[in-house]
Amino acid sequence: MRLGLDTEDKFLIKLNEINEQIQDIFLAEAKKMTEKIPVDVMLQDGTAKKQDTCSMEMIKAFYDKIAKKLTNWTLQTTSTTNNEDLRRDFIKMHATVDDYRILLHISTQYHVLLYYKPDYQVMKKQKELADFLTMTEKNEKKLAEKSDQVILKKLKDEGYKDLNPENLFEIFFKDDKIMENVTKEIDKQTDGDLNKIYDQKQSLLKELDNFLLEIYQIEPVLIDEARLVSGEEGFVFNLDVERINDEQSKQFSSDKMSEETKKNITIRVEEILKVIK
């Protein structure tokens, strides 16, 4: 049973009231932690501007505090998911009381924008990369054409006929040895220049990446898991109470709970309230 949902169960109504207090404090903390911080950034064309961000370190520290201070709770997982520009930081914990389990799930979902640091070296590295690409463009094309010819010749020497792009992929996929022999032959025929060009290009791109600056965007609002899955920015704070080995039951009743169990469950939920204050 998720706390916060409508119910006629008197015990759950009491837990809902505590849960509401926790969520109010949590949301107030979220608003503090996501206050806008203006920083200097640079666009790809060298234009400098101000961009608002927030401190993800502060949010993660807040989560760490919760996890460390809930000493009687079991930390199930603390993790970060990264899907291109959308990220999610979350912790999941649980506490067991007799035949019941209380589950705590806190998540932050936010977008990450990439800018360059306002540094002259960025422009210098961009020019170096542009000059390198201009210088190697024709040579790279010639080497690629030569490589294609080497591949076809090598495969024909191996007995393959009527070759087309689909055949090549299938051959290389099925026969690692052929792929290895072809690669060696290309390096031999081109003196490894194609690989040298690729490696140099990757090196320059990596040097540029070192100047990238992450800008974080998040809304200080509570969202449910459906909005989380759809990619909305915000915070998730969920508390669930379930009977162990009866997680699939849609009906939850405290009628069979002893007063001692109710008391201990309440104490555990109140622990969260004390921790986040």
Sequence and secondary structure as in RCSB ss.txt:
>XXXX:A:sequence
MRLGLDTEDKFLIKLNEINEQIQDIFLAEAKKMTEKIPVDVMLQDGTAKKQDTCSMEMIKAFYDKIAKKLTNWTL
QTTSTTNNEDLRRDFIKMHATVDDYRILLHISTQYHVLLYYKPDYQVMKKQKELADFLTMTEKNEKKLAEKSDQV
ILKKLKDEGYKDLNPENLFEIFFKDDKIMENVTKEIDKQTDGDLNKIYDQKQSLLKELDNFLLEIYQIEPVLIDE
ARLVSGEEGFVFNLDVERINDEQSKQFSSDKMSEETKKNITIRVEEILKVIK
>XXXX:A:secstr
 BTTS    HHHHHHHHHHHHHHHHHHHHHHHHT  EEEEEE TTS EEEEEE  HHHHHHHHHHHHHH TTSEE
EEEEEEEETTEEEEEEEEEEEETTEEEEEEEEEEEEEEEEE S HHHHHHHHHHHHHHHHHHHHHHHHHHHHHHH
HHHHHHHTT  S  HHHHHHHHHH HHHHHHHHHHHHHHHTTHHHHHHHHHHHHHHHHHTTEEEEEE    B  H
HHHHTT  EEEEEEEEEETT TT S    TTS HHHHHHHHHHHHHHHHHH 
